[in-house]
Amino acid sequence: MVFYFLGALMLGMYFTFAAVQGDYGIFKRIEVRAEGATLAARLETLEAEVARMENLTSRLSDNFLDLDLLDEQARDVLGLIRADEVVIR
């Protein structure tokens, strides 16, 4: 009778440990949820960056040309200035 009790107790302890610490346990579930939240925040950041870059690309396209943005990009990328400007470094 004692052996059955000890066997059932050991089996119960094993399953409890597996439910908490195992590959599909409570701690692993919490870890996966936290990682999912981190990845969702990263995805949101990347989607905002893609939207910003698509906006800049569309503003420099042939269909819609933003002259202020074109001037800004020419100054930043190519280092161009107008003839009446002075550059101070």
HELIX and SHEET records of a PDB file:
HELIX    1   1 VAL A    2  GLN A   21  1                                  20    
HELIX    2   2 ILE A   26  ARG A   59  1                                  34    
HELIX    3   3 LEU A   67  GLN A   73  1                                   7    
HELIX    4   4 ALA A   74  LEU A   78  3                                   5    
END                                                                             
